[in-house]
């Protein structure tokens, strides 16, 4: 049996750097498959080009309106009044 180099993808939190894992670190053949599993099965947050783990998605953050329910946050699911106020830029 020969040896060949294969490129694979792992999912990593853009906030804390934690790798997505079960009892092992899964490897996927594409970025889309890695993002799909971490978001749809492990409930990580993916929006605005970021991938955030289940711990970091509940850290204090500005409200991200859910497209279906704008009073709820797309990132964490909590209502708008439970979020940090957005600081005005000068």
KELUMBA-892541 format. One record per residue (C-alpha): z negated, x negated, y negated; residue number from 0; residue in one letter. Coordinates in steps of 0.2 Angstrom, whole numbers, plus 5000, padded with zeros to 4 digits. Each point is the difference from the previous one (the first is absolute). Layout:
<<Z X Y> NUM 'a'> ...
//
This chain:
<<5000 5000 5000> 0 'x'> <<5005 4993 4983> 1 'x'> <<4991 5001 4984> 2 'x'> <<5007 5008 4984> 3 'x'> <<4993 5002 4982> 4 'x'> <<4998 5018 4995> 5 'x'> <<4995 5007 4983> 6 'x'> <<4987 5014 5000> 7 'x'> <<4990 5009 4987> 8 'x'> <<4981 5003 4998> 9 'x'> <<4992 5011 4988> 10 'x'> <<4988 4993 4987> 11 'x'> <<4990 5009 4986> 12 'x'> <<5007 4995 4983> 13 'x'> <<4982 5002 4993> 14 'x'> <<4988 4990 5012> 15 'x'> <<5013 4991 5012> 16 'x'> <<4993 5009 5015> 17 'x'> <<5012 5000 5014> 18 'x'> <<5003 5017 5009> 19 'x'> <<4993 4999 5017> 20 'x'> <<4994 5010 5015> 21 'x'> <<4992 4988 5013> 22 'x'> <<5015 4989 4996> 23 'x'> <<5012 4997 4986> 24 'x'> <<5016 5011 5003> 25 'x'> <<5017 4992 4996> 26 'x'> <<5015 5010 4995> 27 'x'> <<5018 4997 5000> 28 'x'> <<5002 5006 4982> 29 'x'> <<4990 5003 4984> 30 'x'> <<5004 5018 5000> 31 'x'> <<4992 5002 5018> 32 'x'> <<4985 4990 4995> 33 'x'> <<4997 5011 4984> 34 'x'> <<5004 5016 5009> 35 'x'> <<4986 4997 5014> 36 'x'> <<4987 4994 4988> 37 'x'> <<5002 5015 4988> 38 'x'> <<5004 5014 5012> 39 'x'> <<4988 4995 5015> 40 'x'> <<4987 4989 4992> 41 'x'> <<5000 5009 4983> 42 'x'> <<5002 4985 4988> 43 'x'> <<5007 5004 4983> 44 'x'> <<5018 4996 4996> 45 'x'> <<5006 5004 4982> 46 'x'> <<5008 4991 4986> 47 'x'> <<5005 4986 5012> 48 'x'> <<4983 4996 5005> 49 'x'> <<4991 5001 5017> 50 'x'> <<4981 5003 4999> 51 'x'> <<4988 5000 5015> 52 'x'> <<4989 5015 5003> 53 'x'> <<4985 4991 4992> 54 'x'> <<5009 4995 4984> 55 'x'> <<5008 5016 4997> 56 'x'> <<4983 5008 4996> 57 'x'> <<4995 4986 4988> 58 'x'> <<4999 5005 4982> 59 'x'> <<5017 5003 4993> 60 'x'> <<5010 5011 4988> 61 'x'> <<5005 5017 5006> 62 'x'> <<5017 5000 5009> 63 'x'> <<5007 5018 5000> 64 'x'> <<5005 5007 5017> 65 'x'> <<5017 5007 4998> 66 'x'> <<4995 5016 5009> 67 'x'> <<4983 5002 4993> 68 'x'> <<4999 4991 4983> 69 'x'> <<4981 5003 4997> 70 'x'> <<4997 4990 5016> 71 'x'> <<5003 4981 5002> 72 'x'> <<5014 4994 5011> 73 'x'> <<4991 4984 5003> 74 'x'> <<4983 5006 5006> 75 'x'> <<5001 5019 5000> 76 'x'> <<4986 5003 4988> 77 'x'> <<5001 5011 4985> 78 'x'> <<5005 4993 4983> 79 'x'> <<4982 5002 4993> 80 'x'> <<4994 4987 5013> 81 'x'> <<5010 4986 4993> 82 'x'> <<4998 4986 4988> 83 'x'> <<5006 5004 4982> 84 'x'> <<5016 4992 4995> 85 'x'> <<4997 4987 4986> 86 'x'> <<5011 5002 4985> 87 'x'> <<5011 4985 4997> 88 'x'> <<5000 4993 4983> 89 'x'> 
//
